[in-house]
Amino acid sequence: MKSQKSTSKKSLESTRNETELSLLLTAVEPGVFQFIIVRHNHLSWITEVENALHSAYPDRKLSRLKLPLGFRQGLQYKAVAQESGFLLVDNFEKILEDDSARINFNQRRDLLSQYPIALIVFVPDSMEIVRKLQKGIKDFWSIRNLEIELRREGQSIIDFSGGMTVDYSGFGRTKPEKIEEFQRLKLRIADLESDPSTLSYRADMAYSIGRILGSIGRFDEAILWHSQALRQAKEINDRRLEAKILNSLAQIHGSRGEEEIALSYSELSLVISQVLGDKSGESNSLNNISRIYRHRGEDSKALQLLEKSLEISKEIEDRPAEGTILNNIAPIYLAQKKADEAMVYLQRSLQIRREINDRAGEAATLNNISQVHVYNGDFESALELLLQSLQIAIELDDQLLVAGSSYNIGWILFEQRKVHEATSYFYKAHVIYTDLGSRNLSKVDLYLHQIQEELGPTRYQEIIDSLAADEHPSA
């Protein structure tokens, strides 16, 4: 039975890789500049791509370049020489270590784009590397013509910041970046619609769109895209993708307070992941199910599921998941009045999230640490951490994080009887939760109602009108 699972898993990976390579070979049409990013988890993929290009286009020139030879004397010169050819950069991530190379690339890529070449760059499939490239390369989201992922089951990149290989979608960090990526993926799906051989890739992109829309609170659209992806995943019998989609749907329905629907999706995803031997998917499903039990007040069951999820994430060295799970365990211990244990878990979570540059995760953990300080009666320390969390959320344009931090800041200020200041933060949370259709809206409105009773309807409305004017200033 184990052998059959292993064979099925490798077959799914093989099919996905074949689809990705096919997309690459189709994209590199002669006479047009193409900038293509290949994320991979084993260096052998570079040679395999090179061989595939030679086989498909034997008459087109191909050169490989390794950095840090420098863009001034290396990449630009070779690019000019390779008319309608291919230029492969084995280790594009090296521009992160060479400021002059990165600056030169940003300054000269318009010149490079005048030449009919396919510039194909390879980077390890690491969240830290990809995020640094996003930050370091100007207009990263719009300059790519194609981004593909090639993976060998059981392989991992080594010798880079601890060698952690993680799944990373490249969805964007701020809301504008996410919307831009949504539009790019939507257009890409439309381009491929008439080609039946791209169904696997279209399903994956539809799933990605669903996740993007879910992350910015456009839940109804997210569900529609997830439903499309789910139909396609079933059509091609991609059960791993099916499990991911179900997990994502569970998170969306959970955010809308539809716990029974969320639980059914999570449990289906868990079964599929266990059948496939997909440890990462299993850990994710257990984490999602634990949230539902937590909302039901069944903390013991939730903790049991989270501990199992944590065990798996450590086993497969999934540090982002580990940081998330540690963060989710802590509130249960705090609810059990075990503040010291909660803080231990949160400090471990914060350390991991900072090490992997998970800024959104860092903000969430700072939020939870603040609640331990509140429990201990140290409101000033709590407020300091919440303001840090809010600043990160604003920088990322993460509306859910902005709302959560604003609500918690408002609560502390309300407890300190700084009612006017508290109102501004509660109102910010109210606007966002209303826009997202979040179930947290009722908690915020409860405090706003108390403030209205304290201040009186007239004074309260004056404050709200002033805040609304600041929120939507006239032109």
N, C-alpha and C positions, 0 to 999 in steps of 0.2 A: 504493500500500500504506500509506504514511504517513497519507494522508487517511482511509482506512478505520479505522486504529487510533485516530486522533483522534476520529472520529465515534463509535466504539464506547465510547471513554473518556467522552466527553461524555454519551452515552446512559446509561451506568451512573450517572454523577453525577446526571443529571436524574431517573432513576428513584428513586434514594436520596432526593433532595430532596423529590420528590413524596410519598414514603412518610412522611418526617418531617413535612411540612406536614399531611398527612392525620391523623397521630397528634395533632398539636397541635389541629386543629379538632375532633377527637373528644373530646379531653381537657377542653375548656373548657365543660363542661356547665353550664347556668345553675343558680343556687341553691346552688352549692358553691364555697368558696374554693379557688383553685388557685394554687400558686407554680410557675412554669415558667421554666426557664433555657434560653435559645437561644444556643448558641455559633455564631459565624459568622465568615467570612473576608472579608466585604465589606458595607459599610454599606447598600447597596441592599436587603439582605435585610430590614431593618427596615420599609421602606415596603412591600415585597412581603408580609410577614406582616400588616401593617395592612390592605392591600387584600383579602387573603384572608379576614380576619375580618369586614370590612365586607360582603363578598360573601356569606359563609356565614350571618352573623347581622346582617342590616341593621337590625333593631329594637333591638339592644343598643348602649348608649353606649360610646364608646371615647375615651380621652384618652392623649396621649403626654407624657411628662415627661423633661426632661433634667436630670441632676445637674450641678453641685452646688447646685441650688435648695434642697436640704435636705429631709430626711424630715419634720422637724417642721412646716414650712409647706407642703411640697409633697406628698409621697407620702401622708402620713396623711390630709390634708384631701381630696385627690382620691379616695383609696380609699373614704372614707366616702360621697362623693357618687355613686360609680359603682355603684349597686346592680345586680347581675347584669350588670355591664359589664366592659370590658377596660381595664386600666391598663398601658400600655407604657412601660418605662423604657429609653431609648435606650442609655445608657452606664453601666450598673450598676457597671462596674469603677471608676468615680470614687469609690465609697465607700472605696476603698483609699487615696485621697488626703485623705479627710475623716473624721477620727476621730469627730467628733460625729455625722456621718451614719451611720457604721457602728454606733456604740453605740446610736443612736436606733433603727435598724432592729432590732438584736438585742433591745432592750427592748420594742418596741411591736408586734412581728409577731404576738403572740398577740391583740392588739386588732384588727389588720388582718384576721386570719383569721376574725373574727366576721362579716365582711361577705361577701356572695356575689359576689365579684369574681374575675376571673382576673388575677393580677399576673404579667405576662410581662416578664422582664428580659433584656436583650441584653448579651452580653460577647464580646470578641474571642476567637477560638479560639487562645489562647496558653497554653502550659503554665504560665508564670510567673503570669499573671493568675489562672487557675483555682486554682492552688495557694494563692495569697494569699487568694483568696475562701474556700477551704476552711478556712484558718487563722483568718480574720477573722470569719466568720459562724458563730455558735454552732450546733452540731448540724447542720452543713451537709448531712451525708449523709442525715438523716432528714426534713428539712423540704421537700425538693423533691417535687413531685408528678410532674414530668416534666422530662427534660433532652434536648434535641434538638440536632442539628448540621446547619447549612446551609452548603454550600460552593459557590463558583463556581470551576471549574477555571482554574488559572493566575492567580488573584487572591490577594492577601494583605493583611492588616491592616498599616498603616504607622503610624509615629510613636508607638510604644510600646516603650520599652526596646530600641531597635534594630530594631523591626518584625519580629521573627521569628515566623512562624506555624508551629506544629508540631501533629502529631496528639497528642491527650491523651485518655486514656480516662476519667479521673475515677474510677479504681478504688479510691482510698484509699491512704493512705501507711502506716498501721499495720495490724497484723493484725485488730484489732477493726473498723476502718473497712472493710477489705476483706471481712470476713465479713458486715458489715451491708449492703454494696453487693451482695454475692452474693445475699443473701436478698431484697433489693429487686428485683433483676433477675429472680430466679426467680419471684416473685409476679407481676411484670409480664408475663412470658412466659405464665404460666397465665391471666392476664386476657385476653390476646390470642389464645389458642390456637384459639378457635372462628372467628376471622376470617381467612379465607384471604388477604385483601389485606395482612395484616401479616407475611407470611412473611419478607420481606426484613429487617424490623426484628427479628423473633424470631431469625433466623439471626445477626444482628449481636450481639444480647444473649447468645445461647448461646456465641458466640466470646469475648465479654467475660468471661462466667462461667468459661470454660475458662482464660483467662489469669489471672484472680483466683486460682482454685484452684491453678494451677500455681505462682504466685508464693508461695504459703504451703505448698507441698510436698505438697498433696493430689493427687498425680499421677494416680492411677487415675481419680478423679472428673473431673479436668481432661481426660483423654483421652476420656472418655465424652461430655462436653459439646462438646469439639472435634469429635468424630465426628458428633454431631447437627448442629452448625453446618455441617460440611462437606457433609453430605447436602443440607441446605437450600440452601446456596450453589450447589451443582450444579443443584438443581432450578430455581432462578431464574436460572441462568447468570450469577451474579455472580463473575466470575473474579478480580477484584481481592480480594474477600473470601476466595475459595478460596486464593489465594496467601498471604494473611496467616495463615490457619488452618494451612496446611501448615508455614509458618515456625515458628509457635508450637508445633505438634506436634514439630517437629524439636528445638526447645530442650528440651522436656520429656523426650523420649527420650534426648537427649544428656546431660541431668542424671542419668538413670538408667543411663548407661553403655551404652546400646543404639545404638552408633555407626552401624551399617549402616542401621538404620531411620531414624535422624536424617538421615543423608546422603541417603537416597532422598527423604525429604520436602523437604529443602532444595533438592535439585536440581530437583524438580518445581516448587517455588515459584519458583525462579530462571527457569525456562523461561517460566512464565506471566507473570511480571513483565516479562520482556524482550519477549514478544509484545505485551503491553499498553502498553509504553513507560512502565511504572511504575518510575521511577528509585529512589524510596524503597524499594520492595519489592525491587528488584534489589540495592541496597546491603545491605539487611538479610539477604538470602539469602547473599550473598557472605561477610558477616561470620559467619553461622552455619556455613557450609561450612568456613571457615578454622579454626574451633575444632576441628572433627573432624580435619582434617589436623594440627593442632597436637598433639592427643592421640595421634595416630599417630606423632609424631616427625618429620613432614615439614614442618619449619619454613619452608623456602624456598617451598614451595607455599602455605603459610598466609600468609606475608608478601606474596606476590604478590596473593593474593585480597584481603587487607586494604588494600593500597595502591590497588587498583581501587575498593574500597568507599569508601575515604577520598576519592578523587577525585570520586566521584559525590556523596557527602554535601556536599562543598564546592560542587559545581556547583549543587545544589538548595538550598543554604543550610540544611541540616538540622543545626543545632548539637547537639542531643542525640545524634544518630547520630555526628557528628564526635567528640564527647567520648568516646563509647564506643569507637570504632575506635582513636583515639589511645591509649587505655588498653590496648587489646588488642594493639596493635603492640609496645608497650614490652617486655613479657616476652620476646618473640622476640629483640630486640636484647640484652637482658640474658643470655639463654641463649647468645648468640654472643659474650659477654664484651665487649659494647659498652655499658658502664654509662652513660657520658656521653650517648650517643644515646638510650638508654632514658629517662633523666631528662628530656631535652628534650621527648620525647613526653608524658611523664607530667605535667610542669608545664603544658603546653598543655591537656591533658585536664582537669587540676584547675581551671585558670582558667575554662574553658568551663562546667564543671559547677557551679562556684560562681556564675558569672554568671547561669545559668538556674535556680539554686536546686534543682539535682538532688542532694538530700542522700544518697540511696542511692549514686548515682554517685560523689559526693565520697568517701564512705567506701571504696568499692572502689578508687578511685585512690590514696587514702592508704595502703591496704594494699599496693598495688604499689610505691609510692614507698619504703615500708619495706623492701621486698625489695632495692632498689638499695642502701640503707644497709647491709643485711646483707651484701650482696656486697662492699661496701667495708670491712666489718669494724666499722662504727659501730652496735653493737647498741643503745646507749642512744637514739640518734635514731630508730632503727627502732621501738623499744618505745614511745617517746613518740607516734609517729604511729599505731601500732596501737591504743593506748589511746584516741586520738581517734576512730579508725574504729569501735572497739567501742562507744563512747559514742553515736555517731550511730546505729549499728545497733540499739542497745537502745531509743533514743528512737523509732525507726521501727518497732520490734518486727519487724525483718526477720531472721528466724531463720537464713537462709542466710548473711547477712552476719555475724551474731553468731557463728555456728559458724566461719566462715573466719577472722575476726579472733582468736577465742579459740584456734584451732589455731596460728596464727602466733605469738601471744603465748606460748603453751605451749612452742613450739619454741625460742624465744629463751631463755626461763627455763630450759629443760632444758639448753641449751648452756652457760648460765651456772652450771649445777649447782645451781640453785634448784629441786630436784626436787619438794618439797611444793607450792610455788606452781604449778609447771608442771602438776602432776597436776590441780589444780582447773580450769585452763583446758582441758586435754585432755578432762577429764570432761564439761565443758559442751558441747564440740564433739561428743563421743561421743553424748550424749543427743539432741542435735538431729539429727545425721546418722542416728542409728538411727530416729528418728521420721520423717524424710523419706525413708528408704531410699536415702541418697546413697552413691555409689561412693567418696566420700572417707572413709567410715567405716574402711576398711582401713588408711589412713595413720595415723589417730588411734590405732587399736587397736594398731598396731605399737609406738608410743611407750609406751602404757599397759602393754603386755607387758614392755617393757624396764624400766620403772619397777618393775613387780611383781617382776622378777628381782633388781633392785638392793635393794629394801626388804625382800623376803621376803613370802610370801603373807599372813602374819598382819597385819603392819603395813600392807601395801597395802590389805587388805580393811577395816581400821579406817578408813583415810582415805576410801575409796570410800563406806563406810556413812555416814560423817559428811557427805560431800558430797551423798549421796542424800537424807539427812535435811534438809539445807539447801534442796535443790531442791524437795522435797515435804514441807514441815513439817506436822506433825499439827495438827488443828484445836484 
